[in-house]
Amino acid sequence: MDIFTTLFTNLIPLYMLIGLGWIAGRYFDVDRQSLGSLGIYILMPVVAFGFVAKIELQPVYILLPIIVFALFSWLTLLYYMLAQRIYDDHRANLLAMCGGAGNTGYFGLPIVLLLFDPEWVGVYIFALVGGLVYEATVMYYIANRGRFNMRDSLIKLFKFPSIYAVIAGLGVNMAGTELPALFNNYWEHFKGAYVLVGMMIIGASLAKAEKLIIAPKFLALTFVGKFIIWPAAAYGLILFDQGVTGWFGPEIHKMVFLMAIVPPAANIAAFAAKLDMSPEKAATTILIGTIFALFYIPLILLVSGL
């Protein structure tokens, strides 16, 4: 129970930042798009470069982005097929995204910074490359209701500067180049800034919803996908690796499981607003899922024993 209390109390400040983001977006007209651009194009690339440049590379890590992409894609498409049996309109697409896409970046990375030693954070960021590819392909396909354009998808993918930062970090790492002390000093500030901005983006995204719409059936189905099916699939993959392949150690297993238990991605609200897919319902679902995760994440980590 001490573990639960420790995790819970450490998560509370992150939720306070979400609250500040909501206040900034609601009352001070702070734009989610501007915060998002700051996080995606300025802060995250510097943070990613620094961590990846410092990790102890192992050949098996190459599999991590592939596994992450495959897991995200399989579960999202599976849930999309199931959702089509329940809804015959855009709600099937929205449900697939809410149940399949997790907030592994803005929400997950600050938790990784909280729970893991610095050398493992770079491994997590490297694995997130698979999540970026997923967002630019499968999630793009679902969000656009099956209208997939390979050219637009590739353009979207190549606009993520974090991919280039990871590649540059790998190059520095493999060359054995040591980063200068001046970079490390400022890099520490970038890490803190990313946590602040990343969590505030979630709040600012939710602040733009004109009203909250609670749809019990939709919410329940989202929770089944995001907080039951997703963790069960990840845990099954971990057990398979522990018993059969033995590729990864406990820290990697914990990272994969953490990706599975984060709340629905904040970007879903932006997709829903842009494509007129019940944006209020999307924002409400993300908000309730994010609040639920405050209690769920410490509890599930305690119960799982990871």
Buried (B, 14 or more C-beta within 10 A) or exposed (E): EEEBEEBBEEBEEBBEBBEBBBBBBBEEEBEBEEBBEBBBEBBBBBBBBBBBBBBEBEEEBEBBBEBBBBBBBEBBBBBBEBBBEEBEEBBBBBBBBBBBBBBBBBBBBBBBBEBBEEEBBBBBBBBBBBBBBBBBBBBBBBBBEEEEEEEEBEEBBEEBBBBEBBEBBBEBBEEEEEBEEEBEEEBEEBBEBBBBBBBBBBBBBBBBBEEEBEBEEBBEBBBBBBBEBBBEBBBEBBEEBBEEEEBBEEBBBBBBBBBBBBBBBBBBBBBBBEBEBBBBBBBBBBBBBBEBBBEBBBBBBBEBEB
